[in-house]
């Protein structure tokens, strides 16, 4: 039987065409963020204080300039029309229209959402979506959460919503929203409200539709319109209708209207033009104020249901967002659309699940993929307009023209992008996006390619070749993993789309040249990349060194070697022989530099950063962290003919090539490679692997990596060796002392606002790269090389077997152990055992280095969504 969802996905079109030219099934999706307040785009302050410039308290009353947010939200791909839920339990001081959380300055470990919601299911075309939220029946403890976390230090745990006692006695609502498309523009919406409490309770549910404010920023910009068509229908710009079915008592809900305009009187003490501003529905429902338009028109509207539900019971609300009204909007046909789309989702995921996969792993994969799909967000940011301000608004402070992102005036984004987390990170990050694409390629290869190409398009990529890092600082550097991700997507998609590979290769050539020209200022092929995504894993803030000091980085340099080899592989795949040689030459230069610049410690058998002082003296920063593991990633197998071609070129230049498993390879003859390290395939081909780390160095590093008292934990690899728990590293630098020690959970350092959490926890992207690197070793060497694993165990295993064990450890974060507990849910008993909570998965940003408890952002199904890839694409060979 044809899989309907797979057919819809296949109709995406060429990825470079964008969503506007893609299949009509992509016109509507979960593109509405969970948070738009507190973002850089909405920050018009003089000092660039985004969290304070647009706080949560403003969100209900102030029109957003660049995007919108809501609960269980959807929108069209241009975010002109938005739909989401609003709720009121009768106790809260405000409507629950968006997720609440602490800002980066309020949380004792940085920004932190303080609610519980889940992305339960989704398919790539958004023909089926499911979202779940738990809403307290008592007053939401906004002030308590702020005050308690404000009193806690960095070395104390965060104070969470469950800690407040607001869910005690099961006094909460389970709110589930299901979306099912009857056709690309016809959305059937079912909202299920379950009273989990011991007594009957009343809930106000307000499914809300509104228009993104595009009229307040330019003089004379047209104002669109919503208006009542009849008691059951809201008309949207004369093109769409939102229809509501009667509630459980058989009566139609009330309609309430206001405008998506700022309440300037509440926020700034000055009268505004809007008679019924953005918070008008809030004030009317909560306080009975005369703040909704009796004419039943505006730019924001809601159906107001008031439902009383007995203990343990569920009621359904039904709505339909479609171009035309009809007598059969609800009833059996409506129910059949929902049932059919859910069945199709089951068929789609069954086709993605490898044979023999356990039901538990299949569920992990499906929920991870659902989070990836719900993480698609509309992203609008015109940097030039943002810097100069809007004609119809007061001008921004003069200094802002030369502040954050001032060098990126060309960036003009208006697209759907894969975000790391719809609340904590509702903006793209370049290296996150690369990992997202790997997971998304299983679901929707064209969309995955589209995401990788998008950051390389002329309205994103800088004219000098730089790729923007993230909106807080486009100039920051993220590891250059785009070429690796492009090859992974190409592989997952069957190694067929050379058109895609050629397009992104051309763009990445520009980026590679920028790196070489910009981030190697001394011209010695040792790179000083600053931030590089690892949030100051070492003792020093690598982006802000004392004057005259230079940090020669093992990871920056190794990332560039990794970049070279991936571009080399792309050039080889595209039959660009001259460029194969070019990148091999670059790789040889970087490899030599890593050997010659004291980045390797023969004493410790590890790579370290080296601090170079103004007087020319150097000090290795002997911190055993993932910085010293990244050189392992830079390895690649070359076919014999490719190797010979490069070798002949290098002979003419008298430059040796480094072979990772064998040490230096003479330019004189291929036979210098020991026969046991040359792989023969069934087709008779021979391969040699080249890499930054020679065979002897690999053998020295791996015992550290596989030591359970060092990097290897029951759940994967720690970012920092546990050896530093007893041996912290310190260095005196320009009059102050910098120290780093093992911290398995949240970091206590003040760097990056106390949110530098690479000092011991497990992070999915680097674990994933280690696993795939071990696969590379195994494939290249035919299982002939065995390694002691774990260190000290006496057991010799192939690289493939070790990769498989790491895969099992990583997946065990979410599997129930013998004690019935999921390690990722740590000590939170309700998440471990309560049937209303325990089987709904939250995908955390990172994990405790010893016990696997989930930490950081709770919906990081960006790179933690790689777990789905580990189920869908197991280890190649054991």
Secondary structure in CASP SS format (residue, H / E / C, confidence):
PFRMAT SS
TARGET T0000
AUTHOR 0000-0000-0000
METHOD secondary structure of the structure
MODEL  1
X C 1.00
X C 1.00
X C 1.00
X H 1.00
X H 1.00
X H 1.00
X H 1.00
X H 1.00
X H 1.00
X H 1.00
X C 1.00
X C 1.00
X C 1.00
X C 1.00
X H 1.00
X H 1.00
X H 1.00
X C 1.00
X H 1.00
X H 1.00
X H 1.00
X C 1.00
X C 1.00
X H 1.00
X H 1.00
X H 1.00
X C 1.00
X E 1.00
X E 1.00
X C 1.00
X C 1.00
X C 1.00
X E 1.00
X C 1.00
X C 1.00
X C 1.00
X C 1.00
X C 1.00
X C 1.00
X H 1.00
X H 1.00
X H 1.00
X C 1.00
X C 1.00
X C 1.00
X C 1.00
X C 1.00
X C 1.00
X C 1.00
X H 1.00
X H 1.00
X H 1.00
X H 1.00
X C 1.00
X C 1.00
X H 1.00
X H 1.00
X H 1.00
X H 1.00
X C 1.00
X C 1.00
X C 1.00
X C 1.00
X C 1.00
X C 1.00
X C 1.00
X C 1.00
X C 1.00
X E 1.00
X C 1.00
X E 1.00
X E 1.00
X E 1.00
X E 1.00
X E 1.00
X E 1.00
X C 1.00
X C 1.00
X C 1.00
X C 1.00
X E 1.00
X E 1.00
X E 1.00
X E 1.00
X E 1.00
X E 1.00
X E 1.00
X E 1.00
X C 1.00
X C 1.00
X C 1.00
X C 1.00
X C 1.00
X C 1.00
X C 1.00
X E 1.00
X C 1.00
X C 1.00
X C 1.00
X C 1.00
X E 1.00
X E 1.00
X C 1.00
X C 1.00
X C 1.00
X C 1.00
X C 1.00
X C 1.00
X C 1.00
X C 1.00
X C 1.00
X E 1.00
X E 1.00
X C 1.00
X C 1.00
X C 1.00
X E 1.00
X E 1.00
X E 1.00
X E 1.00
X E 1.00
X E 1.00
X C 1.00
X C 1.00
X C 1.00
X C 1.00
X C 1.00
X E 1.00
X E 1.00
X E 1.00
X E 1.00
X E 1.00
X E 1.00
X E 1.00
X E 1.00
X E 1.00
X C 1.00
X C 1.00
X C 1.00
X C 1.00
X C 1.00
X H 1.00
X H 1.00
X H 1.00
X H 1.00
X H 1.00
X H 1.00
X H 1.00
X H 1.00
X H 1.00
X H 1.00
X C 1.00
X C 1.00
X C 1.00
X C 1.00
X C 1.00
X C 1.00
X C 1.00
X C 1.00
X C 1.00
X H 1.00
X H 1.00
X H 1.00
X H 1.00
X C 1.00
X C 1.00
X C 1.00
X H 1.00
X H 1.00
X H 1.00
X C 1.00
X E 1.00
X E 1.00
X E 1.00
X E 1.00
X E 1.00
X E 1.00
X E 1.00
X E 1.00
X E 1.00
X E 1.00
X E 1.00
X E 1.00
X C 1.00
X C 1.00
X E 1.00
X E 1.00
X E 1.00
X E 1.00
X E 1.00
X E 1.00
X E 1.00
X E 1.00
X E 1.00
X E 1.00
X C 1.00
X C 1.00
X C 1.00
X C 1.00
X C 1.00
X E 1.00
X E 1.00
X E 1.00
X E 1.00
X E 1.00
X E 1.00
X E 1.00
X E 1.00
X E 1.00
X E 1.00
X E 1.00
X C 1.00
X C 1.00
X C 1.00
X C 1.00
X C 1.00
X C 1.00
X C 1.00
X C 1.00
X C 1.00
X C 1.00
X C 1.00
X C 1.00
X C 1.00
X C 1.00
X E 1.00
X E 1.00
X E 1.00
X E 1.00
X E 1.00
X C 1.00
X C 1.00
X E 1.00
X E 1.00
X E 1.00
X E 1.00
X C 1.00
X C 1.00
X C 1.00
X E 1.00
X E 1.00
X E 1.00
X E 1.00
X E 1.00
X C 1.00
X C 1.00
X C 1.00
X C 1.00
X C 1.00
X C 1.00
X C 1.00
X C 1.00
X C 1.00
X E 1.00
X E 1.00
X E 1.00
X E 1.00
X E 1.00
X C 1.00
X C 1.00
X C 1.00
X C 1.00
X C 1.00
X H 1.00
X H 1.00
X H 1.00
X H 1.00
X H 1.00
X C 1.00
X C 1.00
X C 1.00
X C 1.00
X C 1.00
X C 1.00
X C 1.00
X C 1.00
X C 1.00
X C 1.00
X C 1.00
X H 1.00
X H 1.00
X H 1.00
X H 1.00
X H 1.00
X H 1.00
X H 1.00
X H 1.00
X C 1.00
X C 1.00
X C 1.00
X C 1.00
X C 1.00
X C 1.00
X C 1.00
X C 1.00
X C 1.00
X E 1.00
X E 1.00
X C 1.00
X E 1.00
X E 1.00
X E 1.00
X E 1.00
X E 1.00
X E 1.00
X E 1.00
X E 1.00
X E 1.00
X E 1.00
X C 1.00
X C 1.00
X C 1.00
X C 1.00
X E 1.00
X E 1.00
X E 1.00
X E 1.00
X E 1.00
X E 1.00
X E 1.00
X E 1.00
X E 1.00
X C 1.00
X C 1.00
X C 1.00
X C 1.00
X C 1.00
X C 1.00
X C 1.00
X C 1.00
X C 1.00
X H 1.00
X H 1.00
X H 1.00
X H 1.00
X H 1.00
X H 1.00
X H 1.00
X H 1.00
X H 1.00
X H 1.00
X H 1.00
X H 1.00
X H 1.00
X H 1.00
X H 1.00
X H 1.00
X H 1.00
X H 1.00
X H 1.00
X H 1.00
X H 1.00
X C 1.00
X C 1.00
X C 1.00
X C 1.00
X C 1.00
X C 1.00
X H 1.00
X H 1.00
X H 1.00
X H 1.00
X H 1.00
X H 1.00
X H 1.00
X H 1.00
X H 1.00
X H 1.00
X H 1.00
X H 1.00
X H 1.00
X H 1.00
X H 1.00
X H 1.00
X C 1.00
X E 1.00
X E 1.00
X E 1.00
X E 1.00
X E 1.00
X E 1.00
X E 1.00
X H 1.00
X H 1.00
X H 1.00
X H 1.00
X H 1.00
X H 1.00
X C 1.00
X C 1.00
X C 1.00
X C 1.00
X C 1.00
X C 1.00
X C 1.00
X C 1.00
X C 1.00
X H 1.00
X H 1.00
X H 1.00
X H 1.00
X H 1.00
X C 1.00
X C 1.00
X C 1.00
X C 1.00
X C 1.00
X C 1.00
X C 1.00
X C 1.00
X C 1.00
X E 1.00
X E 1.00
X E 1.00
X E 1.00
X E 1.00
X E 1.00
X E 1.00
X C 1.00
X C 1.00
X E 1.00
X C 1.00
X C 1.00
X C 1.00
X E 1.00
X C 1.00
X C 1.00
X C 1.00
X E 1.00
X H 1.00
X H 1.00
X H 1.00
X H 1.00
X H 1.00
X H 1.00
X H 1.00
X H 1.00
X H 1.00
X H 1.00
X H 1.00
X H 1.00
X H 1.00
X H 1.00
X C 1.00
X H 1.00
X H 1.00
X H 1.00
X H 1.00
X H 1.00
X H 1.00
X H 1.00
X H 1.00
X H 1.00
X H 1.00
X C 1.00
X C 1.00
X C 1.00
X C 1.00
X C 1.00
X C 1.00
X C 1.00
X C 1.00
X C 1.00
X C 1.00
X C 1.00
X C 1.00
X C 1.00
X C 1.00
X C 1.00
X E 1.00
X C 1.00
X C 1.00
X C 1.00
X C 1.00
X C 1.00
X C 1.00
X C 1.00
X C 1.00
X C 1.00
X C 1.00
X C 1.00
X H 1.00
X H 1.00
X H 1.00
X H 1.00
X H 1.00
X H 1.00
X H 1.00
X H 1.00
X H 1.00
X H 1.00
X H 1.00
X C 1.00
X C 1.00
X C 1.00
X C 1.00
X C 1.00
X H 1.00
X H 1.00
X H 1.00
X H 1.00
X H 1.00
X H 1.00
X H 1.00
X H 1.00
X H 1.00
X H 1.00
X H 1.00
X H 1.00
X H 1.00
X H 1.00
X H 1.00
X H 1.00
X H 1.00
X H 1.00
X H 1.00
X H 1.00
X H 1.00
X C 1.00
X C 1.00
X C 1.00
X C 1.00
X C 1.00
X C 1.00
X C 1.00
X C 1.00
X C 1.00
X C 1.00
X C 1.00
X C 1.00
X C 1.00
X C 1.00
X C 1.00
X C 1.00
X C 1.00
X C 1.00
X C 1.00
X C 1.00
X C 1.00
X C 1.00
X C 1.00
X C 1.00
X C 1.00
X C 1.00
X C 1.00
X C 1.00
X C 1.00
X C 1.00
X C 1.00
X E 1.00
X E 1.00
X E 1.00
X C 1.00
X H 1.00
X H 1.00
X H 1.00
X H 1.00
X H 1.00
X H 1.00
X H 1.00
X H 1.00
X H 1.00
X H 1.00
X H 1.00
X H 1.00
X H 1.00
X H 1.00
X H 1.00
X H 1.00
X H 1.00
X H 1.00
X H 1.00
X H 1.00
X C 1.00
X C 1.00
X C 1.00
X H 1.00
X H 1.00
X H 1.00
X H 1.00
X H 1.00
X H 1.00
X H 1.00
X H 1.00
X H 1.00
X H 1.00
X H 1.00
X H 1.00
X H 1.00
X H 1.00
X H 1.00
X H 1.00
X H 1.00
X H 1.00
X H 1.00
X H 1.00
X C 1.00
X C 1.00
X C 1.00
X E 1.00
X E 1.00
X C 1.00
X C 1.00
X C 1.00
X C 1.00
X E 1.00
X E 1.00
X C 1.00
X E 1.00
X E 1.00
X E 1.00
X E 1.00
X C 1.00
X C 1.00
X C 1.00
X C 1.00
X C 1.00
X E 1.00
X E 1.00
X E 1.00
X E 1.00
X C 1.00
X C 1.00
X C 1.00
X E 1.00
X H 1.00
X H 1.00
X H 1.00
X C 1.00
X H 1.00
X H 1.00
X H 1.00
X H 1.00
X C 1.00
X E 1.00
X E 1.00
X E 1.00
X E 1.00
X E 1.00
X H 1.00
X H 1.00
X H 1.00
X H 1.00
X H 1.00
X H 1.00
X H 1.00
X H 1.00
X H 1.00
X H 1.00
X H 1.00
X H 1.00
X H 1.00
X H 1.00
X C 1.00
X C 1.00
X C 1.00
X E 1.00
X E 1.00
X E 1.00
X C 1.00
X C 1.00
X C 1.00
X E 1.00
X E 1.00
X E 1.00
X C 1.00
X C 1.00
X C 1.00
X C 1.00
X H 1.00
X H 1.00
X H 1.00
X C 1.00
X C 1.00
X H 1.00
X H 1.00
X H 1.00
X C 1.00
X E 1.00
X E 1.00
X C 1.00
X C 1.00
X C 1.00
X C 1.00
X C 1.00
X E 1.00
X E 1.00
X E 1.00
X E 1.00
X E 1.00
X E 1.00
X C 1.00
X C 1.00
X C 1.00
X H 1.00
X H 1.00
X H 1.00
X H 1.00
X H 1.00
X H 1.00
X H 1.00
X H 1.00
X H 1.00
X H 1.00
X H 1.00
X C 1.00
X C 1.00
X C 1.00
X C 1.00
X C 1.00
X C 1.00
X E 1.00
X E 1.00
X C 1.00
X C 1.00
X E 1.00
X E 1.00
X E 1.00
X C 1.00
X E 1.00
X C 1.00
X H 1.00
X H 1.00
X H 1.00
X H 1.00
X C 1.00
X C 1.00
X C 1.00
X E 1.00
X E 1.00
X E 1.00
X E 1.00
X E 1.00
X C 1.00
X C 1.00
X E 1.00
X E 1.00
X E 1.00
X E 1.00
X E 1.00
X C 1.00
X C 1.00
X E 1.00
X C 1.00
X C 1.00
X C 1.00
X C 1.00
X C 1.00
X C 1.00
X C 1.00
X H 1.00
X H 1.00
X H 1.00
X H 1.00
X C 1.00
X C 1.00
X C 1.00
X C 1.00
X C 1.00
X E 1.00
X C 1.00
X E 1.00
X C 1.00
X H 1.00
X H 1.00
X H 1.00
X H 1.00
X H 1.00
X H 1.00
X H 1.00
X H 1.00
X H 1.00
X H 1.00
X H 1.00
X H 1.00
X H 1.00
X H 1.00
X H 1.00
X H 1.00
X H 1.00
X H 1.00
X C 1.00
X C 1.00
X C 1.00
X C 1.00
X E 1.00
X E 1.00
X E 1.00
X C 1.00
X C 1.00
X C 1.00
X C 1.00
X C 1.00
X C 1.00
X C 1.00
X E 1.00
X E 1.00
X E 1.00
X H 1.00
X H 1.00
X H 1.00
X H 1.00
X H 1.00
X H 1.00
X H 1.00
X H 1.00
X H 1.00
X H 1.00
X H 1.00
X H 1.00
X H 1.00
X C 1.00
X C 1.00
X C 1.00
X C 1.00
X E 1.00
X C 1.00
X C 1.00
X C 1.00
X C 1.00
X C 1.00
X E 1.00
X H 1.00
X H 1.00
X H 1.00
X C 1.00
X C 1.00
X C 1.00
X H 1.00
X H 1.00
X H 1.00
X H 1.00
X H 1.00
X C 1.00
X C 1.00
X C 1.00
X C 1.00
X C 1.00
X C 1.00
X C 1.00
X C 1.00
X C 1.00
X E 1.00
X C 1.00
X C 1.00
X E 1.00
X E 1.00
X C 1.00
X C 1.00
X C 1.00
X C 1.00
X C 1.00
X C 1.00
X E 1.00
X E 1.00
X C 1.00
X C 1.00
X C 1.00
X E 1.00
X C 1.00
X C 1.00
X C 1.00
X C 1.00
X C 1.00
X C 1.00
X H 1.00
X H 1.00
X H 1.00
X H 1.00
X H 1.00
X H 1.00
X H 1.00
X C 1.00
X C 1.00
X C 1.00
X C 1.00
X C 1.00
X C 1.00
END
